[in-house]
């Protein structure tokens, strides 16, 4: 299928500010994902009635310029900046800046 990735919000708590966005490929291992369009609606909750199906797109400057609602960096630094966030953000926390944060606050900071 063109859109084989099932995306959902796995957060089950009561605080509306938290989200735990995940995708899996036909029931495979779940992967943490982040949204680059904060003005769009997040995927439904994991047990929601509305299902969200996505297509994997490798991100580069052209892709973000095409799909982002308001791309702020449109030069060659975008790809490097995204890799930097993934490297230093949740869950890898390569430089330790997330130390002491609980999981959901670390996800929020990375987003």
PyMOL commands that set and color helices and strands:
alter all, ss='L'
color gray80, all
select helices_A, chain A and resi 61-67+77-88+103-110
alter helices_A, ss='H'
color red, helices_A
select strands_A, chain A and resi 5-9+21-25+31-32+52-54
alter strands_A, ss='S'
color yellow, strands_A
deselect
rebuild
show_as cartoon
